[in-house]
Amino acid sequence: MNHNSTRTKKKRKSSGHSLFREYRFELTVVSIFALGVFLLVEKMKIKSYVYRLIIAIISAIKSLFFYVMTTILKIVSGIETSDIVGIILILIAAYMVFIRTRFRIFRRYASLSTCPTCDGDLKRTHRTPLQKLIEIALFAKVKHYSCKKCDYTGIAIGYRSK
């Protein structure tokens, strides 16, 4: 036995294992055995209780499903085809604006290699919560930089690498 394994065993003993953690398997076996004996000896009609419970759950799910479907059908029957086409066109226009805005942001903040103020070296720093939010909203990678010489901070935004 080497020195490292002895130290590991001492750490385990000193960290204080609980009785349950040490005998978890044995306790599980005894519990399963006791449950089996109980189910053999008991005189309750567990099968009928479980059957009624399952039927009640299925009935509740069926009622909920029919309620949701009738509500959706009422809403859909009130919408005209022109409304659907209008909503789709508005969503397409919003998507096109998002893509164009994203492209312009990427082009504006594409790279940052030296400090624009003093032409010094930059180092990567932790992003702020706002920058993390921008990263999520734009599906992009935001890198936060600060200058080693002056107090300039800036970001570079680009496509996520796959």
KEFIPA-371811 format. One record per atom (N, C-alpha, C): residue in three letters; x, y, z. Coordinates in pm, 1 decimal. Example, Ala and Ser with C-alpha at 12.3 -4.5 7.8 and 13.67 -1.06 7.14 Angstrom:
2
{ALA, {1319.0, -569.0, 780.0}}
{ALA, {1230.0, -450.0, 780.0}}
{ALA, {1320.0, -330.0, 780.0}}
{SER, {1285.0, -225.0, 708.0}}
{SER, {1367.0, -106.0, 714.0}}
{SER, {1290.0, 3.0, 787.0}}
This chain:
162
{MET, {85.0, -116.8, 0.0}}
{MET, {0.0, 0.0, 0.0}}
{MET, {89.9, 123.5, 0.0}}
{ASN, {65.0, 214.2, -92.9}}
{ASN, {151.5, 331.3, -100.5}}
{ASN, {102.6, 441.5, -7.6}}
{HIS, {182.3, 542.8, 3.0}}
{HIS, {157.3, 652.0, 96.9}}
{HIS, {30.9, 731.4, 61.6}}
{ASN, {4.4, 752.2, -70.8}}
{ASN, {-111.3, 831.7, -114.1}}
{ASN, {-243.0, 764.7, -77.4}}
{SER, {-253.1, 632.2, -93.8}}
{SER, {-379.4, 565.4, -62.6}}
{SER, {-406.2, 565.5, 88.0}}
{THR, {-301.8, 560.9, 169.5}}
{THR, {-318.9, 567.4, 313.6}}
{THR, {-372.9, 705.0, 353.4}}
{ARG, {-319.4, 809.1, 291.7}}
{ARG, {-364.4, 944.5, 320.3}}
{ARG, {-510.9, 962.0, 277.5}}
{THR, {-547.7, 903.8, 163.0}}
{THR, {-684.6, 913.8, 114.3}}
{THR, {-780.9, 845.7, 210.4}}
{LYS, {-744.6, 728.2, 260.7}}
{LYS, {-831.7, 657.0, 353.8}}
{LYS, {-847.1, 735.7, 483.7}}
{LYS, {-739.1, 797.2, 530.2}}
{LYS, {-747.6, 876.2, 652.0}}
{LYS, {-840.1, 996.2, 631.4}}
{LYS, {-833.2, 1057.9, 513.3}}
{LYS, {-919.7, 1171.3, 484.4}}
{LYS, {-1065.0, 1127.4, 484.2}}
{ARG, {-1093.2, 1012.8, 425.4}}
{ARG, {-1230.4, 963.1, 421.2}}
{ARG, {-1283.6, 937.8, 561.2}}
{LYS, {-1203.5, 874.3, 644.8}}
{LYS, {-1249.1, 844.6, 780.5}}
{LYS, {-1266.6, 972.2, 861.1}}
{SER, {-1178.1, 1067.1, 840.5}}
{SER, {-1185.9, 1189.6, 919.6}}
{SER, {-1297.0, 1281.7, 870.6}}
{SER, {-1339.0, 1266.8, 744.1}}
{SER, {-1444.0, 1354.8, 693.3}}
{SER, {-1580.0, 1316.2, 748.9}}
{GLY, {-1593.3, 1200.0, 811.1}}
{GLY, {-1715.4, 1161.8, 880.8}}
{GLY, {-1825.0, 1110.5, 789.8}}
{HIS, {-1815.5, 985.0, 748.6}}
{HIS, {-1921.8, 925.2, 669.6}}
{HIS, {-2039.9, 894.2, 758.4}}
{SER, {-2157.9, 915.7, 706.0}}
{SER, {-2276.5, 882.7, 783.6}}
{SER, {-2302.4, 732.6, 773.4}}
{LEU, {-2379.4, 682.0, 865.5}}
{LEU, {-2414.1, 540.9, 867.9}}
{LEU, {-2493.2, 503.6, 742.5}}
{PHE, {-2583.8, 591.2, 704.9}}
{PHE, {-2663.9, 563.9, 586.1}}
{PHE, {-2577.8, 557.6, 460.8}}
{ARG, {-2483.8, 648.8, 446.6}}
{ARG, {-2399.8, 651.6, 327.9}}
{ARG, {-2313.7, 525.8, 318.6}}
{GLU, {-2268.6, 476.8, 430.0}}
{GLU, {-2182.7, 358.7, 429.6}}
{GLU, {-2261.6, 230.2, 404.4}}
{TYR, {-2382.4, 220.6, 458.9}}
{TYR, {-2462.9, 99.2, 445.1}}
{TYR, {-2586.0, 122.2, 358.3}}
{ARG, {-2574.7, 207.8, 261.3}}
{ARG, {-2686.3, 241.9, 172.9}}
{ARG, {-2739.3, 119.9, 99.6}}
{PHE, {-2652.6, 36.6, 46.3}}
{PHE, {-2695.8, -81.3, -27.9}}
{PHE, {-2770.9, -177.7, 62.6}}
{GLU, {-2715.2, -205.8, 179.2}}
{GLU, {-2779.0, -300.3, 271.3}}
{GLU, {-2915.4, -249.1, 316.7}}
{LEU, {-2924.6, -121.1, 346.6}}
{LEU, {-3052.0, -63.2, 387.5}}
{LEU, {-3155.0, -69.0, 275.0}}
{THR, {-3111.4, -50.0, 152.8}}
{THR, {-3202.2, -59.6, 38.7}}
{THR, {-3254.9, -201.5, 24.2}}
{VAL, {-3167.4, -301.1, 36.3}}
{VAL, {-3209.3, -441.2, 25.6}}
{VAL, {-3309.1, -475.7, 135.3}}
{VAL, {-3282.9, -434.8, 257.8}}
{VAL, {-3373.9, -463.8, 369.6}}
{VAL, {-3508.0, -395.0, 347.0}}
{SER, {-3507.2, -271.9, 297.8}}
{SER, {-3632.0, -199.9, 271.9}}
{SER, {-3713.8, -269.4, 164.0}}
{ILE, {-3650.6, -314.2, 57.4}}
{ILE, {-3721.2, -384.3, -50.1}}
{ILE, {-3778.5, -515.5, 2.5}}
{PHE, {-3701.2, -587.9, 80.4}}
{PHE, {-3748.7, -713.4, 138.4}}
{PHE, {-3868.8, -688.9, 228.9}}
{ALA, {-3862.1, -586.6, 315.7}}
{ALA, {-3972.3, -555.8, 407.1}}
{ALA, {-4097.4, -516.0, 329.8}}
{LEU, {-4082.4, -438.8, 222.9}}
{LEU, {-4196.9, -400.5, 141.1}}
{LEU, {-4260.3, -522.9, 76.5}}
{GLY, {-4177.3, -614.7, 27.8}}
{GLY, {-4229.7, -737.9, -31.5}}
{GLY, {-4308.9, -819.8, 69.0}}
{VAL, {-4256.7, -836.0, 189.9}}
{VAL, {-4327.9, -910.6, 295.4}}
{VAL, {-4457.8, -840.0, 330.3}}
{PHE, {-4455.7, -707.8, 342.4}}
{PHE, {-4576.6, -631.4, 373.9}}
{PHE, {-4684.1, -653.6, 268.8}}
{LEU, {-4644.0, -648.1, 140.6}}
{LEU, {-4742.0, -666.0, 33.1}}
{LEU, {-4799.3, -807.2, 31.5}}
{LEU, {-4724.7, -906.3, 74.9}}
{LEU, {-4777.2, -1042.4, 82.7}}
{LEU, {-4874.1, -1059.3, 199.5}}
{VAL, {-4849.2, -993.3, 310.5}}
{VAL, {-4926.5, -1011.9, 433.1}}
{VAL, {-5050.2, -922.0, 438.1}}
{GLU, {-5043.3, -801.8, 384.0}}
{GLU, {-5149.7, -703.9, 400.6}}
{GLU, {-5280.1, -752.9, 337.9}}
{LYS, {-5391.6, -701.3, 389.1}}
{LYS, {-5523.6, -740.1, 340.8}}
{LYS, {-5593.3, -626.3, 266.4}}
{MET, {-5521.6, -514.7, 241.2}}
{MET, {-5581.9, -402.2, 170.3}}
{MET, {-5594.9, -437.2, 22.6}}
{LYS, {-5681.8, -366.1, -44.5}}
{LYS, {-5702.7, -388.2, -187.6}}
{LYS, {-5624.0, -282.1, -264.8}}
{ILE, {-5493.0, -293.9, -259.5}}
{ILE, {-5404.8, -195.0, -321.7}}
{ILE, {-5427.4, -190.3, -472.5}}
{LYS, {-5451.4, -304.5, -532.9}}
{LYS, {-5470.5, -310.3, -677.2}}
{LYS, {-5589.0, -223.5, -719.2}}
{SER, {-5698.6, -227.9, -646.3}}
{SER, {-5814.8, -146.7, -682.8}}
{SER, {-5786.9, 1.8, -658.4}}
{TYR, {-5711.8, 35.5, -550.8}}
{TYR, {-5676.6, 175.1, -525.3}}
{TYR, {-5587.6, 231.0, -637.4}}
{VAL, {-5490.1, 153.6, -676.5}}
{VAL, {-5399.7, 196.3, -783.6}}
{VAL, {-5476.0, 209.3, -914.3}}
{TYR, {-5567.0, 114.4, -941.4}}
{TYR, {-5646.8, 118.3, -1063.8}}
{TYR, {-5731.8, 245.0, -1066.9}}
{ARG, {-5799.8, 276.8, -955.3}}
{ARG, {-5882.0, 397.5, -949.3}}
{ARG, {-5797.4, 523.8, -965.3}}
{LEU, {-5678.0, 523.4, -906.5}}
{LEU, {-5588.5, 638.4, -920.0}}
{LEU, {-5546.3, 658.4, -1065.0}}
{ILE, {-5510.1, 549.8, -1131.5}}
{ILE, {-5468.3, 559.2, -1272.5}}
{ILE, {-5583.5, 608.5, -1359.3}}
{ILE, {-5704.0, 556.9, -1335.9}}
{ILE, {-5820.8, 600.2, -1413.0}}
{ILE, {-5848.3, 748.7, -1388.7}}
{ALA, {-5835.7, 793.9, -1265.5}}
{ALA, {-5858.1, 936.0, -1233.6}}
{ALA, {-5754.5, 1024.7, -1302.1}}
{ILE, {-5629.6, 980.6, -1302.8}}
{ILE, {-5523.5, 1059.5, -1369.3}}
{ILE, {-5548.2, 1066.4, -1518.7}}
{ILE, {-5582.9, 953.1, -1579.0}}
{ILE, {-5609.0, 951.1, -1724.0}}
{ILE, {-5729.1, 1038.4, -1756.5}}
{SER, {-5832.8, 1033.6, -1674.9}}
{SER, {-5951.6, 1115.4, -1697.4}}
{SER, {-5918.2, 1264.0, -1686.8}}
{ALA, {-5835.6, 1301.6, -1590.2}}
{ALA, {-5796.4, 1442.1, -1574.8}}
{ALA, {-5713.1, 1489.6, -1693.7}}
{ILE, {-5624.3, 1404.9, -1740.1}}
{ILE, {-5541.8, 1441.1, -1856.7}}
{ILE, {-5629.5, 1456.7, -1979.6}}
{LYS, {-5726.5, 1365.9, -1996.9}}
{LYS, {-5817.3, 1372.3, -2111.7}}
{LYS, {-5899.8, 1500.4, -2106.7}}
{SER, {-5952.1, 1535.5, -1989.5}}
{SER, {-6031.1, 1658.6, -1976.0}}
{SER, {-5947.3, 1782.4, -2005.0}}
{LEU, {-5825.7, 1784.3, -1954.0}}
{LEU, {-5735.6, 1897.2, -1979.4}}
{LEU, {-5704.3, 1909.1, -2128.9}}
{PHE, {-5677.7, 1796.8, -2193.3}}
{PHE, {-5646.9, 1796.4, -2336.7}}
{PHE, {-5765.0, 1852.3, -2416.8}}
{PHE, {-5888.5, 1806.1, -2387.3}}
{PHE, {-6004.8, 1854.7, -2460.2}}
{PHE, {-6031.2, 2002.3, -2432.9}}
{TYR, {-6007.2, 2048.2, -2310.2}}
{TYR, {-6023.5, 2188.7, -2278.5}}
{TYR, {-5925.3, 2274.4, -2358.0}}
{VAL, {-5799.1, 2232.9, -2362.2}}
{VAL, {-5697.0, 2307.8, -2436.6}}
{VAL, {-5729.7, 2308.0, -2585.6}}
{MET, {-5769.9, 2193.0, -2638.1}}
{MET, {-5800.4, 2185.1, -2782.0}}
{MET, {-5920.4, 2272.2, -2819.2}}
{THR, {-6025.8, 2270.5, -2738.2}}
{THR, {-6141.9, 2354.5, -2770.4}}
{THR, {-6107.6, 2503.1, -2760.2}}
{THR, {-6024.3, 2540.5, -2664.0}}
{THR, {-5981.3, 2680.0, -2651.8}}
{THR, {-5900.2, 2722.0, -2773.5}}
{ILE, {-5808.4, 2636.0, -2816.9}}
{ILE, {-5726.7, 2666.9, -2935.7}}
{ILE, {-5815.3, 2677.8, -3059.5}}
{LEU, {-5910.7, 2587.4, -3074.3}}
{LEU, {-6000.6, 2591.5, -3190.2}}
{LEU, {-6085.7, 2718.1, -3191.2}}
{LYS, {-6131.4, 2763.7, -3074.1}}
{LYS, {-6207.7, 2887.9, -3067.4}}
{LYS, {-6123.3, 3005.8, -3112.4}}
{ILE, {-5997.1, 3009.2, -3067.4}}
{ILE, {-5907.4, 3119.4, -3103.7}}
{ILE, {-5876.9, 3116.6, -3253.2}}
{VAL, {-5845.2, 2997.4, -3305.4}}
{VAL, {-5809.1, 2984.1, -3446.8}}
{VAL, {-5928.2, 3013.1, -3537.1}}
{SER, {-6047.9, 2974.4, -3496.0}}
{SER, {-6165.5, 2998.4, -3581.0}}
{SER, {-6196.0, 3147.8, -3592.1}}
{GLY, {-6150.2, 3228.9, -3496.3}}
{GLY, {-6173.1, 3372.8, -3501.8}}
{GLY, {-6070.5, 3448.1, -3584.0}}
{ILE, {-5961.7, 3382.2, -3623.7}}
{ILE, {-5855.0, 3448.2, -3700.2}}
{ILE, {-5880.0, 3428.3, -3849.4}}
{GLU, {-5869.1, 3536.4, -3923.8}}
{GLU, {-5886.7, 3528.9, -4068.5}}
{GLU, {-5752.9, 3500.6, -4135.7}}
{THR, {-5760.3, 3453.2, -4259.0}}
{THR, {-5639.4, 3420.2, -4335.5}}
{THR, {-5552.7, 3544.3, -4355.6}}
{SER, {-5614.6, 3658.0, -4378.9}}
{SER, {-5537.0, 3780.6, -4400.2}}
{SER, {-5460.4, 3819.5, -4273.4}}
{ASP, {-5518.9, 3789.4, -4155.4}}
{ASP, {-5447.8, 3817.0, -4029.6}}
{ASP, {-5321.8, 3731.9, -4018.6}}
{ILE, {-5333.5, 3604.9, -4055.2}}
{ILE, {-5217.6, 3514.2, -4049.4}}
{ILE, {-5108.6, 3561.2, -4144.7}}
{VAL, {-5148.0, 3597.8, -4267.2}}
{VAL, {-5049.7, 3646.3, -4364.4}}
{VAL, {-4985.3, 3775.2, -4314.5}}
{GLY, {-5063.1, 3864.2, -4254.7}}
{GLY, {-5008.7, 3989.1, -4200.8}}
{GLY, {-4909.0, 3964.5, -4089.1}}
{ILE, {-4941.9, 3872.1, -3998.0}}
{ILE, {-4849.9, 3838.3, -3888.5}}
{ILE, {-4720.0, 3780.3, -3943.0}}
{ILE, {-4731.1, 3691.9, -4042.5}}
{ILE, {-4610.7, 3631.9, -4102.8}}
{ILE, {-4524.6, 3738.7, -4167.8}}
{LEU, {-4585.3, 3833.2, -4240.5}}
{LEU, {-4507.8, 3939.7, -4304.7}}
{LEU, {-4439.3, 4029.6, -4201.9}}
{ILE, {-4507.5, 4059.7, -4092.1}}
{ILE, {-4446.6, 4141.5, -3986.9}}
{ILE, {-4328.8, 4068.1, -3924.4}}
{LEU, {-4342.9, 3937.3, -3900.6}}
{LEU, {-4232.0, 3859.1, -3844.4}}
{LEU, {-4113.6, 3852.7, -3940.1}}
{ILE, {-4140.0, 3839.8, -4068.8}}
{ILE, {-4031.2, 3838.3, -4168.3}}
{ILE, {-3958.6, 3972.0, -4168.5}}
{ALA, {-4033.5, 4083.3, -4162.9}}
{ALA, {-3971.4, 4216.2, -4161.4}}
{ALA, {-3887.6, 4234.7, -4034.4}}
{ALA, {-3938.3, 4190.7, -3920.4}}
{ALA, {-3862.6, 4203.0, -3795.4}}
{ALA, {-3735.2, 4119.3, -3801.3}}
{TYR, {-3742.6, 4000.3, -3859.0}}
{TYR, {-3624.2, 3914.9, -3873.4}}
{TYR, {-3521.0, 3980.9, -3964.3}}
{MET, {-3566.6, 4040.5, -4074.2}}
{MET, {-3474.3, 4106.8, -4166.6}}
{MET, {-3405.1, 4225.2, -4098.8}}
{VAL, {-3477.9, 4302.3, -4018.2}}
{VAL, {-3417.8, 4414.8, -3944.9}}
{VAL, {-3314.5, 4362.0, -3844.8}}
{PHE, {-3347.6, 4254.1, -3775.8}}
{PHE, {-3254.3, 4195.0, -3679.3}}
{PHE, {-3125.2, 4151.5, -3748.0}}
{ILE, {-3136.2, 4082.6, -3860.7}}
{ILE, {-3017.4, 4034.3, -3933.1}}
{ILE, {-2932.0, 4151.1, -3981.0}}
{ARG, {-2996.6, 4256.4, -4033.4}}
{ARG, {-2921.7, 4373.1, -4082.6}}
{ARG, {-2851.7, 4445.5, -3967.0}}
{THR, {-2922.5, 4462.7, -3855.0}}
{THR, {-2864.1, 4528.3, -3738.2}}
{THR, {-2747.1, 4447.9, -3684.7}}
{ARG, {-2764.6, 4317.1, -3677.6}}
{ARG, {-2657.4, 4228.1, -3630.8}}
{ARG, {-2534.5, 4240.2, -3720.7}}
{PHE, {-2556.2, 4240.2, -3851.7}}
{PHE, {-2445.4, 4253.4, -3947.1}}
{PHE, {-2370.5, 4384.8, -3926.1}}
{ARG, {-2444.1, 4494.8, -3906.1}}
{ARG, {-2378.8, 4625.4, -3885.5}}
{ARG, {-2302.4, 4631.5, -3754.0}}
{ILE, {-2357.4, 4570.6, -3649.8}}
{ILE, {-2286.4, 4565.3, -3520.6}}
{ILE, {-2158.4, 4485.4, -3534.7}}
{PHE, {-2166.1, 4372.1, -3604.6}}
{PHE, {-2046.6, 4289.6, -3625.8}}
{PHE, {-1941.2, 4366.4, -3704.0}}
{ARG, {-1983.7, 4440.4, -3805.6}}
{ARG, {-1888.2, 4515.4, -3886.7}}
{ARG, {-1825.1, 4628.9, -3806.9}}
{ARG, {-1904.4, 4693.6, -3720.4}}
{ARG, {-1853.0, 4806.2, -3642.3}}
{ARG, {-1756.8, 4761.1, -3533.3}}
{TYR, {-1788.2, 4648.8, -3466.8}}
{TYR, {-1706.6, 4600.9, -3355.3}}
{TYR, {-1633.2, 4472.1, -3391.6}}
{ALA, {-1589.0, 4460.7, -3516.1}}
{ALA, {-1531.2, 4335.9, -3564.3}}
{ALA, {-1401.3, 4297.8, -3494.7}}
{SER, {-1312.1, 4391.5, -3479.8}}
{SER, {-1184.1, 4355.1, -3419.0}}
{SER, {-1130.4, 4471.9, -3338.0}}
{LEU, {-1044.6, 4435.1, -3244.3}}
{LEU, {-981.9, 4533.9, -3158.3}}
{LEU, {-845.7, 4476.5, -3122.1}}
{SER, {-740.9, 4523.8, -3192.5}}
{SER, {-608.3, 4466.5, -3170.4}}
{SER, {-519.9, 4555.7, -3083.8}}
{THR, {-534.4, 4686.7, -3099.6}}
{THR, {-457.2, 4780.8, -3016.8}}
{THR, {-551.8, 4887.2, -2961.8}}
{CYS, {-506.8, 4956.3, -2861.4}}
{CYS, {-587.3, 5060.4, -2797.8}}
{CYS, {-604.7, 5177.7, -2894.9}}
{PRO, {-727.8, 5219.7, -2923.8}}
{PRO, {-747.5, 5333.0, -3014.7}}
{PRO, {-706.1, 5467.5, -2952.3}}
{THR, {-693.3, 5472.3, -2821.6}}
{THR, {-656.1, 5596.1, -2753.2}}
{THR, {-505.1, 5618.1, -2753.4}}
{CYS, {-429.1, 5516.3, -2705.7}}
{CYS, {-284.0, 5534.8, -2690.8}}
{CYS, {-202.5, 5436.2, -2774.7}}
{ASP, {-267.8, 5353.9, -2854.0}}
{ASP, {-203.5, 5254.3, -2939.6}}
{ASP, {-125.4, 5150.2, -2857.3}}
{GLY, {-167.4, 5128.8, -2731.4}}
{GLY, {-102.4, 5031.4, -2644.0}}
{GLY, {-161.2, 4892.1, -2660.2}}
{ASP, {-102.1, 4796.9, -2589.5}}
{ASP, {-148.6, 4658.1, -2594.3}}
{ASP, {-276.6, 4642.3, -2512.5}}
{LEU, {-361.8, 4552.0, -2558.2}}
{LEU, {-486.9, 4524.4, -2489.0}}
{LEU, {-481.0, 4387.4, -2422.9}}
{LYS, {-555.4, 4373.4, -2314.8}}
{LYS, {-566.6, 4241.7, -2251.1}}
{LYS, {-714.8, 4209.2, -2235.0}}
{ARG, {-749.2, 4079.8, -2243.9}}
{ARG, {-887.6, 4035.2, -2227.0}}
{ARG, {-925.5, 4046.8, -2080.6}}
{THR, {-1046.2, 4096.3, -2053.7}}
{THR, {-1097.9, 4104.7, -1917.6}}
{THR, {-1236.1, 4040.3, -1913.7}}
{HIS, {-1289.0, 4024.5, -1794.4}}
{HIS, {-1420.9, 3962.9, -1778.2}}
{HIS, {-1529.1, 4051.5, -1837.0}}
{ARG, {-1628.4, 3986.5, -1896.8}}
{ARG, {-1739.8, 4060.5, -1955.1}}
{ARG, {-1836.3, 4105.6, -1845.5}}
{THR, {-1904.8, 4214.8, -1874.1}}
{THR, {-2007.0, 4264.4, -1782.2}}
{THR, {-2137.0, 4187.9, -1808.5}}
{PRO, {-2232.9, 4193.2, -1715.2}}
{PRO, {-2361.6, 4126.4, -1740.5}}
{PRO, {-2432.1, 4177.7, -1866.8}}
{LEU, {-2419.6, 4307.4, -1893.9}}
{LEU, {-2479.8, 4362.7, -2015.9}}
{LEU, {-2415.5, 4301.7, -2140.2}}
{GLN, {-2284.7, 4285.2, -2139.7}}
{GLN, {-2215.6, 4225.5, -2253.5}}
{GLN, {-2254.5, 4079.1, -2271.3}}
{LYS, {-2277.5, 4008.9, -2160.7}}
{LYS, {-2324.5, 3870.6, -2170.6}}
{LYS, {-2464.3, 3865.5, -2230.8}}
{LEU, {-2547.9, 3962.6, -2195.1}}
{LEU, {-2682.2, 3970.2, -2251.2}}
{LEU, {-2677.2, 4000.6, -2400.7}}
{ILE, {-2588.4, 4090.5, -2440.7}}
{ILE, {-2570.2, 4121.9, -2582.9}}
{ILE, {-2525.9, 3997.4, -2657.7}}
{GLU, {-2436.9, 3920.5, -2598.4}}
{GLU, {-2387.8, 3797.0, -2659.9}}
{GLU, {-2503.5, 3700.3, -2685.6}}
{ILE, {-2593.4, 3687.6, -2589.5}}
{ILE, {-2707.7, 3597.5, -2605.3}}
{ILE, {-2804.6, 3652.2, -2710.3}}
{ALA, {-2833.6, 3781.8, -2705.2}}
{ALA, {-2930.7, 3841.8, -2796.3}}
{ALA, {-2884.8, 3837.8, -2941.9}}
{LEU, {-2755.1, 3853.5, -2964.5}}
{LEU, {-2703.4, 3858.0, -3101.7}}
{LEU, {-2652.2, 3722.7, -3151.9}}
{PHE, {-2656.8, 3621.8, -3066.9}}
{PHE, {-2599.9, 3491.2, -3102.2}}
{PHE, {-2456.7, 3511.0, -3150.1}}
{ALA, {-2377.0, 3579.2, -3068.5}}
{ALA, {-2241.6, 3617.9, -3107.0}}
{ALA, {-2145.5, 3592.4, -2992.1}}
{LYS, {-2018.2, 3618.1, -3020.3}}
{LYS, {-1913.7, 3609.3, -2919.2}}
{LYS, {-1867.5, 3751.4, -2890.2}}
{VAL, {-1880.6, 3792.8, -2763.4}}
{VAL, {-1838.0, 3926.7, -2721.8}}
{VAL, {-1710.4, 3911.1, -2640.6}}
{LYS, {-1607.1, 3986.6, -2681.2}}
{LYS, {-1479.3, 3985.8, -2609.7}}
{LYS, {-1456.4, 4124.6, -2552.5}}
{HIS, {-1426.4, 4130.6, -2423.2}}
{HIS, {-1406.6, 4257.1, -2353.7}}
{HIS, {-1257.0, 4278.7, -2333.4}}
{TYR, {-1209.4, 4395.4, -2371.3}}
{TYR, {-1067.2, 4426.9, -2361.9}}
{TYR, {-1046.9, 4552.2, -2277.8}}
{SER, {-928.8, 4561.1, -2216.3}}
{SER, {-887.8, 4684.1, -2149.9}}
{SER, {-741.2, 4709.2, -2184.8}}
{CYS, {-704.7, 4837.7, -2187.4}}
{CYS, {-568.8, 4875.5, -2224.6}}
{CYS, {-475.9, 4858.7, -2104.5}}
{LYS, {-352.3, 4816.3, -2132.7}}
{LYS, {-252.9, 4799.5, -2025.6}}
{LYS, {-192.7, 4933.4, -1982.9}}
{LYS, {-196.2, 5034.8, -2074.3}}
{LYS, {-133.9, 5162.9, -2043.9}}
{LYS, {-233.3, 5266.6, -1990.9}}
{CYS, {-348.3, 5279.5, -2055.6}}
{CYS, {-445.9, 5380.0, -2012.8}}
{CYS, {-571.9, 5310.0, -1959.8}}
{ASP, {-677.6, 5386.4, -1934.7}}
{ASP, {-797.7, 5327.3, -1876.6}}
{ASP, {-905.2, 5294.7, -1980.4}}
{TYR, {-866.5, 5276.5, -2106.5}}
{TYR, {-961.9, 5244.1, -2213.3}}
{TYR, {-1013.1, 5100.9, -2197.8}}
{THR, {-1142.8, 5084.5, -2220.1}}
{THR, {-1202.9, 4950.6, -2230.1}}
{THR, {-1289.2, 4947.3, -2354.6}}
{GLY, {-1293.8, 4832.6, -2417.8}}
{GLY, {-1373.5, 4818.0, -2539.2}}
{GLY, {-1410.5, 4673.2, -2563.7}}
{ILE, {-1494.0, 4652.4, -2664.6}}
{ILE, {-1539.0, 4517.6, -2696.0}}
{ILE, {-1516.1, 4486.9, -2842.8}}
{ALA, {-1508.3, 4359.7, -2872.3}}
{ALA, {-1506.9, 4309.6, -3008.7}}
{ALA, {-1616.8, 4204.8, -3017.7}}
{ILE, {-1700.1, 4216.8, -3121.2}}
{ILE, {-1811.4, 4124.3, -3137.1}}
{ILE, {-1793.4, 4051.8, -3269.1}}
{GLY, {-1808.6, 3920.0, -3265.6}}
{GLY, {-1794.4, 3840.7, -3386.8}}
{GLY, {-1880.6, 3716.5, -3381.2}}
{TYR, {-1871.7, 3641.9, -3487.6}}
{TYR, {-1948.9, 3517.9, -3497.2}}
{TYR, {-1893.7, 3415.3, -3399.3}}
{ARG, {-1981.9, 3332.3, -3347.1}}
{ARG, {-1938.4, 3225.0, -3258.2}}
{ARG, {-1867.2, 3120.0, -3339.7}}
{SER, {-1757.4, 3070.8, -3284.8}}
{SER, {-1685.9, 2962.3, -3353.9}}
{SER, {-1755.9, 2830.8, -3322.5}}
{LYS, {-1762.3, 2745.3, -3423.0}}
{LYS, {-1835.5, 2618.7, -3405.2}}
{LYS, {-1749.4, 2509.6, -3356.7}}
